[in-house]
Amino acid sequence: MKHTLNVEQVRRKIETFYNHTTSKNLKERVAEFYAKEVTFQDPLTELKGIEPLTRYYTKLFRHLISLNFEITKVQFDDKDAFATWHMTLRHKRLNGGKPIHVPGVSHFVFEQGLATYHRDYFDVSLMIYEQLPVVGRVVHFLKQQSARF
C-alpha cells in the first residue's frame, strides 16, 4: 500500500515528532515516525534500525529538562524532506541547566509514510562543547582565532 505524503503532512509529522515526544511516549512516537530499518545519523552517532535509535533517544531524554523545536521551513519532493529548525534545550549537565539555542537542518527520506532515513546537521560544539566550563572557553577561543584567517 502506497502512502503518499504532501508537504503539510510531512511538516505536521516532523513537528509532532520533534515537539510532542517525551520520555513517557518515546517508543510509540518512534514507531509512528520511523520505519523498522531506519538509518539515522547526527554529528554524534550513526545507527541502523529502530531499536538502536529508540535506545539512543532514551539516553538523550534521560538528562533533558526541556526540549523545543521551532520548525522554520520544510521542503518536500517525492520522498525527500528537508526541515530547518531552531532547537532550544535545557539539559541537567550542560550550561547549568539554562537554555541552549542551536540552529540545524534535518534530511529525511519517507517511504510508505515512515522515515527510512534521518540525518541531522548542527554545530555540536555550540550544543555541547561550548557549554562545558573549561572546554567551552577553549572552543570559544579557537573559534575566535579561526575567524582571523
MODELLER restraints for C-alpha pairs under 7 A, 6 or more apart:
rsr = mdl.restraints
at = mdl.atoms
rsr.add(forms.Gaussian(group=physical.xy_distance, feature=features.Distance(at['CA:2:A'], at['CA:112:A']), mean=5.49, stdev=0.5))
rsr.add(forms.Gaussian(group=physical.xy_distance, feature=features.Distance(at['CA:3:A'], at['CA:112:A']), mean=4.48, stdev=0.5))
rsr.add(forms.Gaussian(group=physical.xy_distance, feature=features.Distance(at['CA:3:A'], at['CA:113:A']), mean=5.15, stdev=0.5))
rsr.add(forms.Gaussian(group=physical.xy_distance, feature=features.Distance(at['CA:4:A'], at['CA:113:A']), mean=6.82, stdev=0.5))
rsr.add(forms.Gaussian(group=physical.xy_distance, feature=features.Distance(at['CA:5:A'], at['CA:113:A']), mean=6.67, stdev=0.5))
rsr.add(forms.Gaussian(group=physical.xy_distance, feature=features.Distance(at['CA:7:A'], at['CA:75:A']), mean=6.79, stdev=0.5))
rsr.add(forms.Gaussian(group=physical.xy_distance, feature=features.Distance(at['CA:7:A'], at['CA:76:A']), mean=5.44, stdev=0.5))
rsr.add(forms.Gaussian(group=physical.xy_distance, feature=features.Distance(at['CA:11:A'], at['CA:74:A']), mean=6.20, stdev=0.5))
rsr.add(forms.Gaussian(group=physical.xy_distance, feature=features.Distance(at['CA:15:A'], at['CA:71:A']), mean=6.82, stdev=0.5))
rsr.add(forms.Gaussian(group=physical.xy_distance, feature=features.Distance(at['CA:17:A'], at['CA:29:A']), mean=6.45, stdev=0.5))
rsr.add(forms.Gaussian(group=physical.xy_distance, feature=features.Distance(at['CA:18:A'], at['CA:69:A']), mean=6.34, stdev=0.5))
rsr.add(forms.Gaussian(group=physical.xy_distance, feature=features.Distance(at['CA:19:A'], at['CA:68:A']), mean=5.76, stdev=0.5))
rsr.add(forms.Gaussian(group=physical.xy_distance, feature=features.Distance(at['CA:19:A'], at['CA:69:A']), mean=6.10, stdev=0.5))
rsr.add(forms.Gaussian(group=physical.xy_distance, feature=features.Distance(at['CA:21:A'], at['CA:29:A']), mean=6.23, stdev=0.5))
rsr.add(forms.Gaussian(group=physical.xy_distance, feature=features.Distance(at['CA:23:A'], at['CA:58:A']), mean=6.74, stdev=0.5))
rsr.add(forms.Gaussian(group=physical.xy_distance, feature=features.Distance(at['CA:23:A'], at['CA:61:A']), mean=5.98, stdev=0.5))
rsr.add(forms.Gaussian(group=physical.xy_distance, feature=features.Distance(at['CA:27:A'], at['CA:54:A']), mean=6.62, stdev=0.5))
rsr.add(forms.Gaussian(group=physical.xy_distance, feature=features.Distance(at['CA:30:A'], at['CA:54:A']), mean=6.84, stdev=0.5))
rsr.add(forms.Gaussian(group=physical.xy_distance, feature=features.Distance(at['CA:33:A'], at['CA:114:A']), mean=5.43, stdev=0.5))
rsr.add(forms.Gaussian(group=physical.xy_distance, feature=features.Distance(at['CA:33:A'], at['CA:115:A']), mean=6.09, stdev=0.5))
rsr.add(forms.Gaussian(group=physical.xy_distance, feature=features.Distance(at['CA:34:A'], at['CA:50:A']), mean=6.99, stdev=0.5))
rsr.add(forms.Gaussian(group=physical.xy_distance, feature=features.Distance(at['CA:34:A'], at['CA:114:A']), mean=5.00, stdev=0.5))
rsr.add(forms.Gaussian(group=physical.xy_distance, feature=features.Distance(at['CA:34:A'], at['CA:115:A']), mean=4.56, stdev=0.5))
rsr.add(forms.Gaussian(group=physical.xy_distance, feature=features.Distance(at['CA:34:A'], at['CA:116:A']), mean=6.23, stdev=0.5))
rsr.add(forms.Gaussian(group=physical.xy_distance, feature=features.Distance(at['CA:35:A'], at['CA:50:A']), mean=6.96, stdev=0.5))
rsr.add(forms.Gaussian(group=physical.xy_distance, feature=features.Distance(at['CA:35:A'], at['CA:114:A']), mean=5.30, stdev=0.5))
rsr.add(forms.Gaussian(group=physical.xy_distance, feature=features.Distance(at['CA:35:A'], at['CA:115:A']), mean=5.68, stdev=0.5))
rsr.add(forms.Gaussian(group=physical.xy_distance, feature=features.Distance(at['CA:35:A'], at['CA:116:A']), mean=5.28, stdev=0.5))
rsr.add(forms.Gaussian(group=physical.xy_distance, feature=features.Distance(at['CA:36:A'], at['CA:49:A']), mean=5.70, stdev=0.5))
rsr.add(forms.Gaussian(group=physical.xy_distance, feature=features.Distance(at['CA:36:A'], at['CA:50:A']), mean=4.94, stdev=0.5))
rsr.add(forms.Gaussian(group=physical.xy_distance, feature=features.Distance(at['CA:37:A'], at['CA:48:A']), mean=6.46, stdev=0.5))
rsr.add(forms.Gaussian(group=physical.xy_distance, feature=features.Distance(at['CA:37:A'], at['CA:49:A']), mean=4.45, stdev=0.5))
rsr.add(forms.Gaussian(group=physical.xy_distance, feature=features.Distance(at['CA:37:A'], at['CA:50:A']), mean=6.22, stdev=0.5))
rsr.add(forms.Gaussian(group=physical.xy_distance, feature=features.Distance(at['CA:37:A'], at['CA:116:A']), mean=6.58, stdev=0.5))
rsr.add(forms.Gaussian(group=physical.xy_distance, feature=features.Distance(at['CA:38:A'], at['CA:48:A']), mean=5.82, stdev=0.5))
rsr.add(forms.Gaussian(group=physical.xy_distance, feature=features.Distance(at['CA:38:A'], at['CA:49:A']), mean=4.99, stdev=0.5))
rsr.add(forms.Gaussian(group=physical.xy_distance, feature=features.Distance(at['CA:38:A'], at['CA:50:A']), mean=6.03, stdev=0.5))
rsr.add(forms.Gaussian(group=physical.xy_distance, feature=features.Distance(at['CA:38:A'], at['CA:115:A']), mean=6.74, stdev=0.5))
rsr.add(forms.Gaussian(group=physical.xy_distance, feature=features.Distance(at['CA:38:A'], at['CA:116:A']), mean=4.30, stdev=0.5))
rsr.add(forms.Gaussian(group=physical.xy_distance, feature=features.Distance(at['CA:38:A'], at['CA:117:A']), mean=5.43, stdev=0.5))
rsr.add(forms.Gaussian(group=physical.xy_distance, feature=features.Distance(at['CA:39:A'], at['CA:47:A']), mean=5.88, stdev=0.5))
rsr.add(forms.Gaussian(group=physical.xy_distance, feature=features.Distance(at['CA:39:A'], at['CA:48:A']), mean=4.56, stdev=0.5))
rsr.add(forms.Gaussian(group=physical.xy_distance, feature=features.Distance(at['CA:39:A'], at['CA:49:A']), mean=6.32, stdev=0.5))
rsr.add(forms.Gaussian(group=physical.xy_distance, feature=features.Distance(at['CA:39:A'], at['CA:116:A']), mean=6.24, stdev=0.5))
rsr.add(forms.Gaussian(group=physical.xy_distance, feature=features.Distance(at['CA:39:A'], at['CA:117:A']), mean=4.79, stdev=0.5))
rsr.add(forms.Gaussian(group=physical.xy_distance, feature=features.Distance(at['CA:39:A'], at['CA:118:A']), mean=6.31, stdev=0.5))
rsr.add(forms.Gaussian(group=physical.xy_distance, feature=features.Distance(at['CA:40:A'], at['CA:46:A']), mean=5.69, stdev=0.5))
rsr.add(forms.Gaussian(group=physical.xy_distance, feature=features.Distance(at['CA:40:A'], at['CA:47:A']), mean=5.13, stdev=0.5))
rsr.add(forms.Gaussian(group=physical.xy_distance, feature=features.Distance(at['CA:40:A'], at['CA:48:A']), mean=6.30, stdev=0.5))
rsr.add(forms.Gaussian(group=physical.xy_distance, feature=features.Distance(at['CA:40:A'], at['CA:117:A']), mean=5.95, stdev=0.5))
rsr.add(forms.Gaussian(group=physical.xy_distance, feature=features.Distance(at['CA:40:A'], at['CA:118:A']), mean=4.83, stdev=0.5))
rsr.add(forms.Gaussian(group=physical.xy_distance, feature=features.Distance(at['CA:40:A'], at['CA:119:A']), mean=5.69, stdev=0.5))
rsr.add(forms.Gaussian(group=physical.xy_distance, feature=features.Distance(at['CA:41:A'], at['CA:47:A']), mean=6.34, stdev=0.5))
rsr.add(forms.Gaussian(group=physical.xy_distance, feature=features.Distance(at['CA:41:A'], at['CA:118:A']), mean=6.42, stdev=0.5))
rsr.add(forms.Gaussian(group=physical.xy_distance, feature=features.Distance(at['CA:41:A'], at['CA:119:A']), mean=4.65, stdev=0.5))
rsr.add(forms.Gaussian(group=physical.xy_distance, feature=features.Distance(at['CA:41:A'], at['CA:120:A']), mean=6.36, stdev=0.5))
rsr.add(forms.Gaussian(group=physical.xy_distance, feature=features.Distance(at['CA:42:A'], at['CA:119:A']), mean=5.65, stdev=0.5))
rsr.add(forms.Gaussian(group=physical.xy_distance, feature=features.Distance(at['CA:42:A'], at['CA:120:A']), mean=4.72, stdev=0.5))
rsr.add(forms.Gaussian(group=physical.xy_distance, feature=features.Distance(at['CA:42:A'], at['CA:121:A']), mean=6.32, stdev=0.5))
rsr.add(forms.Gaussian(group=physical.xy_distance, feature=features.Distance(at['CA:43:A'], at['CA:121:A']), mean=6.80, stdev=0.5))
rsr.add(forms.Gaussian(group=physical.xy_distance, feature=features.Distance(at['CA:43:A'], at['CA:124:A']), mean=6.49, stdev=0.5))
rsr.add(forms.Gaussian(group=physical.xy_distance, feature=features.Distance(at['CA:47:A'], at['CA:53:A']), mean=6.43, stdev=0.5))
rsr.add(forms.Gaussian(group=physical.xy_distance, feature=features.Distance(at['CA:63:A'], at['CA:91:A']), mean=5.80, stdev=0.5))
rsr.add(forms.Gaussian(group=physical.xy_distance, feature=features.Distance(at['CA:63:A'], at['CA:92:A']), mean=5.50, stdev=0.5))
rsr.add(forms.Gaussian(group=physical.xy_distance, feature=features.Distance(at['CA:64:A'], at['CA:90:A']), mean=6.03, stdev=0.5))
rsr.add(forms.Gaussian(group=physical.xy_distance, feature=features.Distance(at['CA:64:A'], at['CA:91:A']), mean=4.47, stdev=0.5))
rsr.add(forms.Gaussian(group=physical.xy_distance, feature=features.Distance(at['CA:64:A'], at['CA:92:A']), mean=6.20, stdev=0.5))
rsr.add(forms.Gaussian(group=physical.xy_distance, feature=features.Distance(at['CA:65:A'], at['CA:90:A']), mean=5.11, stdev=0.5))
rsr.add(forms.Gaussian(group=physical.xy_distance, feature=features.Distance(at['CA:65:A'], at['CA:91:A']), mean=5.30, stdev=0.5))
rsr.add(forms.Gaussian(group=physical.xy_distance, feature=features.Distance(at['CA:65:A'], at['CA:92:A']), mean=6.39, stdev=0.5))
rsr.add(forms.Gaussian(group=physical.xy_distance, feature=features.Distance(at['CA:66:A'], at['CA:89:A']), mean=5.55, stdev=0.5))
rsr.add(forms.Gaussian(group=physical.xy_distance, feature=features.Distance(at['CA:66:A'], at['CA:90:A']), mean=5.09, stdev=0.5))
rsr.add(forms.Gaussian(group=physical.xy_distance, feature=features.Distance(at['CA:67:A'], at['CA:88:A']), mean=5.87, stdev=0.5))
rsr.add(forms.Gaussian(group=physical.xy_distance, feature=features.Distance(at['CA:67:A'], at['CA:89:A']), mean=4.41, stdev=0.5))
rsr.add(forms.Gaussian(group=physical.xy_distance, feature=features.Distance(at['CA:67:A'], at['CA:90:A']), mean=6.49, stdev=0.5))
rsr.add(forms.Gaussian(group=physical.xy_distance, feature=features.Distance(at['CA:68:A'], at['CA:87:A']), mean=5.75, stdev=0.5))
rsr.add(forms.Gaussian(group=physical.xy_distance, feature=features.Distance(at['CA:68:A'], at['CA:88:A']), mean=5.25, stdev=0.5))
rsr.add(forms.Gaussian(group=physical.xy_distance, feature=features.Distance(at['CA:68:A'], at['CA:89:A']), mean=6.35, stdev=0.5))
rsr.add(forms.Gaussian(group=physical.xy_distance, feature=features.Distance(at['CA:69:A'], at['CA:85:A']), mean=6.37, stdev=0.5))
rsr.add(forms.Gaussian(group=physical.xy_distance, feature=features.Distance(at['CA:69:A'], at['CA:86:A']), mean=5.68, stdev=0.5))
rsr.add(forms.Gaussian(group=physical.xy_distance, feature=features.Distance(at['CA:69:A'], at['CA:87:A']), mean=4.51, stdev=0.5))
rsr.add(forms.Gaussian(group=physical.xy_distance, feature=features.Distance(at['CA:69:A'], at['CA:88:A']), mean=6.39, stdev=0.5))
rsr.add(forms.Gaussian(group=physical.xy_distance, feature=features.Distance(at['CA:70:A'], at['CA:85:A']), mean=5.44, stdev=0.5))
rsr.add(forms.Gaussian(group=physical.xy_distance, feature=features.Distance(at['CA:70:A'], at['CA:86:A']), mean=5.21, stdev=0.5))
rsr.add(forms.Gaussian(group=physical.xy_distance, feature=features.Distance(at['CA:70:A'], at['CA:87:A']), mean=6.47, stdev=0.5))
rsr.add(forms.Gaussian(group=physical.xy_distance, feature=features.Distance(at['CA:71:A'], at['CA:83:A']), mean=6.74, stdev=0.5))
rsr.add(forms.Gaussian(group=physical.xy_distance, feature=features.Distance(at['CA:71:A'], at['CA:84:A']), mean=6.02, stdev=0.5))
rsr.add(forms.Gaussian(group=physical.xy_distance, feature=features.Distance(at['CA:71:A'], at['CA:85:A']), mean=4.40, stdev=0.5))
rsr.add(forms.Gaussian(group=physical.xy_distance, feature=features.Distance(at['CA:71:A'], at['CA:86:A']), mean=6.69, stdev=0.5))
rsr.add(forms.Gaussian(group=physical.xy_distance, feature=features.Distance(at['CA:72:A'], at['CA:84:A']), mean=5.52, stdev=0.5))
rsr.add(forms.Gaussian(group=physical.xy_distance, feature=features.Distance(at['CA:72:A'], at['CA:85:A']), mean=5.25, stdev=0.5))
rsr.add(forms.Gaussian(group=physical.xy_distance, feature=features.Distance(at['CA:73:A'], at['CA:83:A']), mean=5.58, stdev=0.5))
rsr.add(forms.Gaussian(group=physical.xy_distance, feature=features.Distance(at['CA:73:A'], at['CA:84:A']), mean=5.27, stdev=0.5))
rsr.add(forms.Gaussian(group=physical.xy_distance, feature=features.Distance(at['CA:74:A'], at['CA:81:A']), mean=6.83, stdev=0.5))
rsr.add(forms.Gaussian(group=physical.xy_distance, feature=features.Distance(at['CA:74:A'], at['CA:82:A']), mean=5.60, stdev=0.5))
rsr.add(forms.Gaussian(group=physical.xy_distance, feature=features.Distance(at['CA:74:A'], at['CA:83:A']), mean=4.41, stdev=0.5))
rsr.add(forms.Gaussian(group=physical.xy_distance, feature=features.Distance(at['CA:74:A'], at['CA:84:A']), mean=6.61, stdev=0.5))
rsr.add(forms.Gaussian(group=physical.xy_distance, feature=features.Distance(at['CA:75:A'], at['CA:81:A']), mean=5.52, stdev=0.5))
rsr.add(forms.Gaussian(group=physical.xy_distance, feature=features.Distance(at['CA:75:A'], at['CA:82:A']), mean=5.19, stdev=0.5))
rsr.add(forms.Gaussian(group=physical.xy_distance, feature=features.Distance(at['CA:75:A'], at['CA:83:A']), mean=6.53, stdev=0.5))
rsr.add(forms.Gaussian(group=physical.xy_distance, feature=features.Distance(at['CA:76:A'], at['CA:82:A']), mean=6.51, stdev=0.5))
rsr.add(forms.Gaussian(group=physical.xy_distance, feature=features.Distance(at['CA:79:A'], at['CA:109:A']), mean=5.24, stdev=0.5))
rsr.add(forms.Gaussian(group=physical.xy_distance, feature=features.Distance(at['CA:79:A'], at['CA:110:A']), mean=5.00, stdev=0.5))
rsr.add(forms.Gaussian(group=physical.xy_distance, feature=features.Distance(at['CA:79:A'], at['CA:111:A']), mean=6.46, stdev=0.5))
rsr.add(forms.Gaussian(group=physical.xy_distance, feature=features.Distance(at['CA:80:A'], at['CA:108:A']), mean=5.76, stdev=0.5))
rsr.add(forms.Gaussian(group=physical.xy_distance, feature=features.Distance(at['CA:80:A'], at['CA:109:A']), mean=4.62, stdev=0.5))
rsr.add(forms.Gaussian(group=physical.xy_distance, feature=features.Distance(at['CA:80:A'], at['CA:110:A']), mean=6.51, stdev=0.5))
rsr.add(forms.Gaussian(group=physical.xy_distance, feature=features.Distance(at['CA:81:A'], at['CA:107:A']), mean=5.75, stdev=0.5))
rsr.add(forms.Gaussian(group=physical.xy_distance, feature=features.Distance(at['CA:81:A'], at['CA:108:A']), mean=5.03, stdev=0.5))
rsr.add(forms.Gaussian(group=physical.xy_distance, feature=features.Distance(at['CA:81:A'], at['CA:109:A']), mean=6.23, stdev=0.5))
rsr.add(forms.Gaussian(group=physical.xy_distance, feature=features.Distance(at['CA:82:A'], at['CA:105:A']), mean=6.88, stdev=0.5))
rsr.add(forms.Gaussian(group=physical.xy_distance, feature=features.Distance(at['CA:82:A'], at['CA:106:A']), mean=5.62, stdev=0.5))
rsr.add(forms.Gaussian(group=physical.xy_distance, feature=features.Distance(at['CA:82:A'], at['CA:107:A']), mean=4.61, stdev=0.5))
rsr.add(forms.Gaussian(group=physical.xy_distance, feature=features.Distance(at['CA:82:A'], at['CA:108:A']), mean=6.36, stdev=0.5))
rsr.add(forms.Gaussian(group=physical.xy_distance, feature=features.Distance(at['CA:83:A'], at['CA:105:A']), mean=5.55, stdev=0.5))
rsr.add(forms.Gaussian(group=physical.xy_distance, feature=features.Distance(at['CA:83:A'], at['CA:106:A']), mean=5.21, stdev=0.5))
rsr.add(forms.Gaussian(group=physical.xy_distance, feature=features.Distance(at['CA:83:A'], at['CA:107:A']), mean=6.64, stdev=0.5))
rsr.add(forms.Gaussian(group=physical.xy_distance, feature=features.Distance(at['CA:84:A'], at['CA:104:A']), mean=5.88, stdev=0.5))
rsr.add(forms.Gaussian(group=physical.xy_distance, feature=features.Distance(at['CA:84:A'], at['CA:105:A']), mean=4.37, stdev=0.5))
rsr.add(forms.Gaussian(group=physical.xy_distance, feature=features.Distance(at['CA:84:A'], at['CA:106:A']), mean=6.53, stdev=0.5))
rsr.add(forms.Gaussian(group=physical.xy_distance, feature=features.Distance(at['CA:85:A'], at['CA:103:A']), mean=5.80, stdev=0.5))
rsr.add(forms.Gaussian(group=physical.xy_distance, feature=features.Distance(at['CA:85:A'], at['CA:104:A']), mean=5.39, stdev=0.5))
rsr.add(forms.Gaussian(group=physical.xy_distance, feature=features.Distance(at['CA:85:A'], at['CA:105:A']), mean=6.06, stdev=0.5))
rsr.add(forms.Gaussian(group=physical.xy_distance, feature=features.Distance(at['CA:86:A'], at['CA:101:A']), mean=6.86, stdev=0.5))
rsr.add(forms.Gaussian(group=physical.xy_distance, feature=features.Distance(at['CA:86:A'], at['CA:102:A']), mean=5.70, stdev=0.5))
rsr.add(forms.Gaussian(group=physical.xy_distance, feature=features.Distance(at['CA:86:A'], at['CA:103:A']), mean=4.29, stdev=0.5))
rsr.add(forms.Gaussian(group=physical.xy_distance, feature=features.Distance(at['CA:86:A'], at['CA:104:A']), mean=6.24, stdev=0.5))
rsr.add(forms.Gaussian(group=physical.xy_distance, feature=features.Distance(at['CA:87:A'], at['CA:101:A']), mean=5.70, stdev=0.5))
rsr.add(forms.Gaussian(group=physical.xy_distance, feature=features.Distance(at['CA:87:A'], at['CA:102:A']), mean=5.10, stdev=0.5))
rsr.add(forms.Gaussian(group=physical.xy_distance, feature=features.Distance(at['CA:87:A'], at['CA:103:A']), mean=6.06, stdev=0.5))
rsr.add(forms.Gaussian(group=physical.xy_distance, feature=features.Distance(at['CA:88:A'], at['CA:99:A']), mean=6.20, stdev=0.5))
rsr.add(forms.Gaussian(group=physical.xy_distance, feature=features.Distance(at['CA:88:A'], at['CA:100:A']), mean=5.51, stdev=0.5))
rsr.add(forms.Gaussian(group=physical.xy_distance, feature=features.Distance(at['CA:88:A'], at['CA:101:A']), mean=4.61, stdev=0.5))
rsr.add(forms.Gaussian(group=physical.xy_distance, feature=features.Distance(at['CA:88:A'], at['CA:102:A']), mean=6.46, stdev=0.5))
rsr.add(forms.Gaussian(group=physical.xy_distance, feature=features.Distance(at['CA:89:A'], at['CA:99:A']), mean=5.50, stdev=0.5))
rsr.add(forms.Gaussian(group=physical.xy_distance, feature=features.Distance(at['CA:89:A'], at['CA:100:A']), mean=5.33, stdev=0.5))
rsr.add(forms.Gaussian(group=physical.xy_distance, feature=features.Distance(at['CA:89:A'], at['CA:101:A']), mean=6.74, stdev=0.5))
rsr.add(forms.Gaussian(group=physical.xy_distance, feature=features.Distance(at['CA:90:A'], at['CA:97:A']), mean=5.30, stdev=0.5))
rsr.add(forms.Gaussian(group=physical.xy_distance, feature=features.Distance(at['CA:90:A'], at['CA:98:A']), mean=5.65, stdev=0.5))
rsr.add(forms.Gaussian(group=physical.xy_distance, feature=features.Distance(at['CA:90:A'], at['CA:99:A']), mean=4.80, stdev=0.5))
rsr.add(forms.Gaussian(group=physical.xy_distance, feature=features.Distance(at['CA:90:A'], at['CA:100:A']), mean=6.28, stdev=0.5))
rsr.add(forms.Gaussian(group=physical.xy_distance, feature=features.Distance(at['CA:91:A'], at['CA:97:A']), mean=5.13, stdev=0.5))
rsr.add(forms.Gaussian(group=physical.xy_distance, feature=features.Distance(at['CA:94:A'], at['CA:128:A']), mean=6.94, stdev=0.5))
rsr.add(forms.Gaussian(group=physical.xy_distance, feature=features.Distance(at['CA:94:A'], at['CA:131:A']), mean=5.44, stdev=0.5))
rsr.add(forms.Gaussian(group=physical.xy_distance, feature=features.Distance(at['CA:94:A'], at['CA:132:A']), mean=6.35, stdev=0.5))
rsr.add(forms.Gaussian(group=physical.xy_distance, feature=features.Distance(at['CA:95:A'], at['CA:131:A']), mean=4.80, stdev=0.5))
rsr.add(forms.Gaussian(group=physical.xy_distance, feature=features.Distance(at['CA:95:A'], at['CA:132:A']), mean=6.69, stdev=0.5))
rsr.add(forms.Gaussian(group=physical.xy_distance, feature=features.Distance(at['CA:100:A'], at['CA:127:A']), mean=6.71, stdev=0.5))
rsr.add(forms.Gaussian(group=physical.xy_distance, feature=features.Distance(at['CA:102:A'], at['CA:126:A']), mean=6.79, stdev=0.5))
rsr.add(forms.Gaussian(group=physical.xy_distance, feature=features.Distance(at['CA:102:A'], at['CA:127:A']), mean=6.20, stdev=0.5))
rsr.add(forms.Gaussian(group=physical.xy_distance, feature=features.Distance(at['CA:103:A'], at['CA:122:A']), mean=6.44, stdev=0.5))
rsr.add(forms.Gaussian(group=physical.xy_distance, feature=features.Distance(at['CA:104:A'], at['CA:121:A']), mean=5.56, stdev=0.5))
rsr.add(forms.Gaussian(group=physical.xy_distance, feature=features.Distance(at['CA:104:A'], at['CA:122:A']), mean=4.56, stdev=0.5))
rsr.add(forms.Gaussian(group=physical.xy_distance, feature=features.Distance(at['CA:105:A'], at['CA:120:A']), mean=5.88, stdev=0.5))
rsr.add(forms.Gaussian(group=physical.xy_distance, feature=features.Distance(at['CA:105:A'], at['CA:121:A']), mean=5.19, stdev=0.5))
rsr.add(forms.Gaussian(group=physical.xy_distance, feature=features.Distance(at['CA:105:A'], at['CA:122:A']), mean=6.71, stdev=0.5))
rsr.add(forms.Gaussian(group=physical.xy_distance, feature=features.Distance(at['CA:106:A'], at['CA:118:A']), mean=6.85, stdev=0.5))
rsr.add(forms.Gaussian(group=physical.xy_distance, feature=features.Distance(at['CA:106:A'], at['CA:119:A']), mean=5.58, stdev=0.5))
rsr.add(forms.Gaussian(group=physical.xy_distance, feature=features.Distance(at['CA:106:A'], at['CA:120:A']), mean=4.41, stdev=0.5))
rsr.add(forms.Gaussian(group=physical.xy_distance, feature=features.Distance(at['CA:106:A'], at['CA:121:A']), mean=6.16, stdev=0.5))
rsr.add(forms.Gaussian(group=physical.xy_distance, feature=features.Distance(at['CA:107:A'], at['CA:118:A']), mean=5.65, stdev=0.5))
rsr.add(forms.Gaussian(group=physical.xy_distance, feature=features.Distance(at['CA:107:A'], at['CA:119:A']), mean=5.19, stdev=0.5))
rsr.add(forms.Gaussian(group=physical.xy_distance, feature=features.Distance(at['CA:107:A'], at['CA:120:A']), mean=6.50, stdev=0.5))
rsr.add(forms.Gaussian(group=physical.xy_distance, feature=features.Distance(at['CA:108:A'], at['CA:115:A']), mean=6.22, stdev=0.5))
rsr.add(forms.Gaussian(group=physical.xy_distance, feature=features.Distance(at['CA:108:A'], at['CA:117:A']), mean=5.29, stdev=0.5))
rsr.add(forms.Gaussian(group=physical.xy_distance, feature=features.Distance(at['CA:108:A'], at['CA:118:A']), mean=4.55, stdev=0.5))
rsr.add(forms.Gaussian(group=physical.xy_distance, feature=features.Distance(at['CA:108:A'], at['CA:119:A']), mean=6.62, stdev=0.5))
rsr.add(forms.Gaussian(group=physical.xy_distance, feature=features.Distance(at['CA:109:A'], at['CA:115:A']), mean=5.52, stdev=0.5))
rsr.add(forms.Gaussian(group=physical.xy_distance, feature=features.Distance(at['CA:109:A'], at['CA:116:A']), mean=5.65, stdev=0.5))
rsr.add(forms.Gaussian(group=physical.xy_distance, feature=features.Distance(at['CA:109:A'], at['CA:117:A']), mean=4.97, stdev=0.5))
rsr.add(forms.Gaussian(group=physical.xy_distance, feature=features.Distance(at['CA:109:A'], at['CA:118:A']), mean=6.77, stdev=0.5))
rsr.add(forms.Gaussian(group=physical.xy_distance, feature=features.Distance(at['CA:110:A'], at['CA:116:A']), mean=5.81, stdev=0.5))
rsr.add(forms.Gaussian(group=physical.xy_distance, feature=features.Distance(at['CA:129:A'], at['CA:135:A']), mean=6.06, stdev=0.5))
rsr.add(forms.Gaussian(group=physical.xy_distance, feature=features.Distance(at['CA:129:A'], at['CA:136:A']), mean=5.47, stdev=0.5))
rsr.add(forms.Gaussian(group=physical.xy_distance, feature=features.Distance(at['CA:130:A'], at['CA:136:A']), mean=3.58, stdev=0.5))
rsr.add(forms.Gaussian(group=physical.xy_distance, feature=features.Distance(at['CA:130:A'], at['CA:137:A']), mean=6.90, stdev=0.5))
rsr.add(forms.Gaussian(group=physical.xy_distance, feature=features.Distance(at['CA:130:A'], at['CA:139:A']), mean=6.11, stdev=0.5))
rsr.add(forms.Gaussian(group=physical.xy_distance, feature=features.Distance(at['CA:130:A'], at['CA:140:A']), mean=6.75, stdev=0.5))
